[in-house]
């Protein structure tokens, strides 16, 4: 079950509490019965394995991406003409 941090807007009392996902948020301070707010902290994320760092996808001599050609490529040839439509069959 996750631990949630709360702080009172009125008296400043701060505390942590373990609650289920299905439990509703607390609304009153246990010290002064004032209004509580849920505090949000940054989440600690740990990346394990390969593929998460800049250097993981690079070979030892430089970038794995080939550079763009210096001169523009020649224009592609004109597309072939479409085949003629066949006449409908007479019946």
ZAMARGU-4260 file (C-alpha; in steps of 0.2 Angstrom, whole numbers, plus 5000, padded with zeros to 4 digits):
<rodrens>
0) 5000/5000/5000 | 5007/5017/4996 | 5012/5031/5008 | 5004/5048/5006 | 5010/5064/5013
5) 4997/5077/5020 | 4999/5095/5026 | 4987/5106/5035 | 4983/5122/5027 | 4978/5130/5044
10) 4991/5125/5056 | 5005/5118/5045 | 5005/5101/5053 | 5013/5088/5041 | 5012/5069/5042
15) 5013/5053/5031 | 5000/5040/5031 | 4998/5023/5023 | 4982/5021/5013 | 4975/5009/5001
20) 4971/5015/4983 | 4953/5013/4986 | 4953/5024/5002 | 4947/5041/5001 | 4959/5056/5004
25) 4959/5063/5021 | 4951/5080/5023 | 4953/5086/5041 | 4969/5088/5051 | 4971/5077/5066
30) 4979/5091/5076 | 4967/5106/5073 | 4953/5099/5062 | 4958/5111/5049 | 4958/5108/5030
35) 4971/5095/5024 | 4980/5095/5007 | 4989/5080/4999 | 5007/5084/4995 | 5015/5077/4980
40) 5033/5072/4979 | 5044/5067/4965 | 5044/5049/4961 | 5061/5039/4962 | 5064/5030/4946
45) 5078/5018/4943 | 5082/5012/4926 | 5090/4995/4925 | 5098/4987/4910 | 5104/4993/4894
50) 5096/5006/4882 | 5093/5020/4895 | 5108/5030/4893 | 5115/5041/4878 | 5130/5030/4877
55) 5121/5013/4876 | 5116/5014/4858 | 5132/5021/4851 | 5147/5012/4845 | 5164/5017/4852
60) 5170/5027/4837 | 5155/5039/4836 | 5137/5041/4831 | 5128/5027/4823 | 5118/5038/4812
65) 5126/5041/4795 | 5127/5059/4789 | 5116/5066/4776 | 5124/5067/4758 | 5132/5083/4754
70) 5125/5084/4736 | 5106/5083/4733 | 5100/5067/4726 | 5095/5065/4708 | 5077/5068/4704
75) 5067/5051/4703 | 5062/5045/4686 | 5045/5049/4680 | 5032/5036/4685 | 5027/5023/4672
80) 5011/5026/4663 | 4995/5018/4670 | 4988/5004/4660 | 4974/5007/4649 | 4957/5003/4656
85) 4949/4988/4649 | 4932/4989/4640 | 4917/4982/4650 | 4912/4964/4644 | 4897/4964/4633
90) 4883/4953/4639
</rodrens>
